[in-house]
Amino acid sequence: MSKPLLAVFLAGAAACGDGGSDPSPDAGVALAVAEAPALPPVAKCKPKQLAADPAWFGTNRTDLMAWLATAGCASPGYSPAHKPVALFDWDNTISKNDFGDAFTFYLIAHDKVRQPPNQDWKQTSAYMTDAAAAALTAACGTSVAAGDPLPTSTNTACADEMLSIYVDGVTSGGQAAFAGWNYRWVEPTYAWTAQLAAGYTHAELQQFAADAINPQLGAAQGAVQTVGTKSLNGWLRIYDQIKDLIAVAQSEGYDTWIITASPQDVIQTFSPLVGIAPDHVIGIRSLTDGAGKVTYHFEGCGTVADDTGAMIPYIEGKRCWVNKVVFGDTSASAMLKRLDGERQVFAAGDSDTDIEFLRDASYRLVINRQKKELMCNAYYNEHDRWRVNPMFIAPKSAGSPYSCAASACKNEQGVSGACRDLGSNIIPNQDDTVHP
């Protein structure tokens, strides 16, 4: 990050106003957007080339440019009034390491998590188990009044219990922290990040995001931090190669969006770093109370009503949110795959959480983090429309073969089973072949 842009984020975030339940960029983000490259009109169509870079695997660089050109501004029938869509996941696709994690760790390390109403931790998540609520009450106590910040910077037992639940999904005693959710709609630990941030305005959360993430963008690769008694990741990077790919898509006249299971306020604060405006970010969208402070509840999508917390932008939830926000479908049909020719042309992701919005795309880029369901689909390479690339920083070596035909995928209840292609045929087992 350049020093002028860093100053924009740090100085501007404090000046932003609350936007109710609508995620709105603060003044600092607006200034950063002004620095993003403008999309040329179709009459001045001058597609960029991806920079030559040894980190692009095999023919990926040339294939990606050819794919984007198929619907780009020089293609027959291109209309600037109906731009093709390119979608990018954020955490570990655009970035190395997880911005949502960095934000969560910051909240806990800096006494930003508030005591829940009636000291009842089940208020924070509809899926929290009695065991998890009891463990948090035991560790964090009941002396702090409801709505007041908990002293997690000094109460390491409280911090450690939160981190055990967030990172591992279990209490420090090994009991399940969440139960009863649809595994294709929501991940309760991801949702809990946004829920732990309840009680603040959008402006305050954007400032927390800047305070949490800016230092990690400048930290040494491999840096760690201590929160409670746990040693946690302490560094982040933006992948130059994906930033360049976004710029190429924009030069081809694409409407570029971010779809993420991190909180809206976190990712929209940093999306201008890759040339995407905050209003083109789709994240977990927390509802606000009458005072403009975010609550434990989220905006719904499709058949899932507001307040339930049953769906976030996660697996099938990412499809629903893309259909709702990008394509304007606010009906129940947003849950469904759109017709051919009415979906995104290009999509990029790195995790099983991305599988459905990637499968809906015409062309797909996958960053290899060895996530089973995604890699089964990517290596199967249906219709030769998938490309796999190693991570651009600290890529993984070859992993074990994927048991795609038996157990690599999960259903709504979290039961493992065979993965199936777009025609419902079982995907054969796949080897992990794309690595340095």
Stockholm file with secondary structure:
# STOCKHOLM 1.0

chainA/1-436         MSKPLLAVFLAGAAACGDGGSDPSPDAGVALAVAEAPALPPVAKCKPKQLAADPAWFGTNRTDLMAWLATAGCASPGYSPAHKPVALFDWDNTISKNDFGDAFTFYLIAHDKVRQPPNQDWKQTSAYMTDAAAAALTAACGTSVAAGDPLPTSTNTACADEMLSIYVDGVTSGGQAAFAGWNYRWVEPTYAWTAQLAAGYTHAELQQFAADAINPQLGAAQGAVQTVGTKSLNGWLRIYDQIKDLIAVAQSEGYDTWIITASPQDVIQTFSPLVGIAPDHVIGIRSLTDGAGKVTYHFEGCGTVADDTGAMIPYIEGKRCWVNKVVFGDTSASAMLKRLDGERQVFAAGDSDTDIEFLRDASYRLVINRQKKELMCNAYYNEHDRWRVNPMFIAPKSAGSPYSCAASACKNEQGVSGACRDLGSNIIPNQDDTVHP
#=GR chainA/1-436 SS CCHHHHHHHHHHHTTCCCCTTSCCCCHHHHHHHHTSCCCCCGGGCCCCCCCCCTTSCTTHHHHHHHHHHHTSTTSTTCCTTSCCEEEECCTTTTEESCHHHHHHHHHHHTTCCBCCGGGCGGGGCTTBCHHHHHHHHHHHCSCSCTTSBCCTTTCHHHHHHHHIIIIISBCTTSCBSBCSCCTTTCCHHHHHHHHHTTTSBHHHHHHHHHHHHHHHHHSCTTCEEEETTEEEECCCEECHHHHHHHHHHHHTTCEEEEEEEEEHHHHHHHGGGGTCCGGGEEEECEEECTTSBEEEEECCBTTBCTTSCCCCSSTHHHHHHIIIIISCCCSGGGGSCCCTTSSCSEEEECSGGGHHHHHTSSEEEEEESCCHHHHHHHHHTGGGCEEEEECSSSCCCCCCCBCTTTTSEECTTCCEECCBCTTSCBCCCBCCCCCC
#=GC SS_cons         CCHHHHHHHHHHHTTCCCCTTSCCCCHHHHHHHHTSCCCCCGGGCCCCCCCCCTTSCTTHHHHHHHHHHHTSTTSTTCCTTSCCEEEECCTTTTEESCHHHHHHHHHHHTTCCBCCGGGCGGGGCTTBCHHHHHHHHHHHCSCSCTTSBCCTTTCHHHHHHHHIIIIISBCTTSCBSBCSCCTTTCCHHHHHHHHHTTTSBHHHHHHHHHHHHHHHHHSCTTCEEEETTEEEECCCEECHHHHHHHHHHHHTTCEEEEEEEEEHHHHHHHGGGGTCCGGGEEEECEEECTTSBEEEEECCBTTBCTTSCCCCSSTHHHHHHIIIIISCCCSGGGGSCCCTTSSCSEEEECSGGGHHHHHTSSEEEEEESCCHHHHHHHHHTGGGCEEEEECSSSCCCCCCCBCTTTTSEECTTCCEECCBCTTSCBCCCBCCCCCC
//
